[in-house]
Amino acid sequence: MKYRFAFSLFFLFMMMSCGTSKKTKSASAENSRTQQTTSNAEPAAAIRKTDLEDSVKEEEGTLDLTSLNPVERYIYDYAGIAQEEMKLYGIPASITIAQGILESGSGSGNLTRKSNNHFGIKCNGWHGEKVYHDDDEAQECFRKYSNPQYSFRDHSLFLFERSRYGFLFDYKPDDYKSWAKGLKKAGYATDPRYPDKLISLIERYQLHAYDKEVLGKNADLPLPKPQRLTPIGSDYYSVKKGDTLYNISQRFNLSLEELKLINKLKNDHIQVGQQLKVKF
């Protein structure tokens, strides 16, 4: 009897052990299948991500920079900076790029190579590093920058902060033709073909597309415009480089003859630093 009970107890214990083993094996198999599924899914996702990254890299790699001419390479290098300046100061990126191409010789001019100065901005109170370069006169002082980006910022400030360029910001920001002609009118350049050269570059290389891209991303935000500050109590104006008698007369709502009359001028010749009376 005792042996039969012991045998029955032993048999029951073995059955329970088998059941537990089966459950353990079953659970283990299920876990294995789950892990296998997860393991199989993760590499697939990783492969998809890797394929996408490779695809992007391949697209980026399709542009052979060595195949670009100097103007195209300049646009490739600096268009993004010009667009950022447009967002901050409202100057069309197309105008900035075209001016940079002309002023810097597509980045390869002597002044640009030794100073990172892309717009020929002279010292005029500059306290940073300087270089000397033959321009209108021998060995004139020009600003030197550690990075070309600072040259682009100075160009923006040059136009944004000077009252004689204020009327340019009344043009539509994608009206590059009016901007090009307005720069000449304001005395930025003495070359009579300067506007045509800018417009030709913009249209040949489709630089206006950079303007449209900025405007498209900022459709609900107006671009910045400078405040118009009219000097109070000042009857005189000090002539600056690039000024013409005609431009000064327009700025102060005078006719050319009126400006010559109140200053007793016999011709249109003026000099930098000359004080002109601009009120009757």
Summary of the structure (lengths in Angstrom):
residues: 280
radius of gyration: 35.9
end to end distance: 137.4
largest distance: 144.0
contacts: 731
relative contact order: 0.08
helix: 60%
strand: 5%
